[in-house]
Amino acid sequence: MIQKYLNFQFSVSMDLFGSEQSTNAGNYYSSGLKGRWMETRRQDDHMLLGAERTMNVVQDGKIVRKTVSMLSALNLDLRDEYVEDCNHGVRRWNQALEEAGVGQRLYLPHEGFNRAVGAYSGHHVTPQGQVVDEATWQARKCEWLPSDEDREAVAKLMVAEYEAGKFASWIAPPQAGINEQPVEFDYVRLTQEALD
């Protein structure tokens, strides 16, 4: 279940970076309105004129590499940094699973999985990176993404807790409150005027 939600959240987050190739992103960068992550640590000329990089695209039902202008691939550059950060998080989760003696491991799905924006939109790619047809996708998508039944089961677990000092079963209590106050500290005091 956790892997299905990881697949979903990761894939829709990848779409938030926009298309892998974007002339708008390149124009904003050239105008000084957009930068790259850790720009000052980059060892290039920072103008990117003539610079290239490779990216994945779907061609004839297969994922292949394509060389593109670095200036047009700035969304992809930023997305690559995000993916690396997500990989660090998944490694930490897997370390916790190992320490708990759980044999299962989590993984990030392929960059093309469940995508609606960019190079993979209009294609169906499995979490392992295999391009499949519509019928295969429809037959197997509930193996990879949360189904209605999965969402219902998770919703049943997420019962709200309104009593001061108590926490819902799906939230770990903090070790300390804000500004080292006790966890049960009354941060907000409502008067009758405020309630009316």
Protein Blocks (a to p, Z undefined) as FASTA:
>chain_A
ZZmmmmmmmmmmmmmnopfbdfklmmmmmnopaccehklmpccehnopoiacdddddeeh
iacdddddfklmmmmmmmmmmmmmmmmmmmmmmmmmmmnopabdcddddfkgopaehjkg
oiacdfkopacdfklmmmmmmmmpccfklmmmmmmmmccdfbghiacfkbccdfbdehhi
afklcfbacdfklmZZ
